Amino acid sequence: MDIDQSLLDRLRREAVRRRVPFKHLLSRLLREGLEARPSAPKGGYRCPTFAMGAPKPGVDLTKALALAAALEDDEVARELHRRK
């Protein structure tokens, strides 16, 4: 088993502080960690939403690929217009 040195140092200090053998402290902490029941989530994550206005006329939002193509075409046209 390979335990990070900083963690080992913390465990040793804690064993000295509690005046218990290192082995007993490590066993107890592992047992407590394995027997601990995960706590129930406090609540679901809520993603904020923002009003973005109505879509452009003629754009069907149910057709994602067509919408992406139209947006890409608009961007290409803007780039070509800027180069002139």
Protein Blocks (a to p, Z undefined) as FASTA:
>chain_A
ZZdfklmmmmmmmmmmnopafklmmmmmmmmmmmpccdddfbdcddddddebjadehiaf
klmmlmmmmmmmmmmmmmmmmmZZ
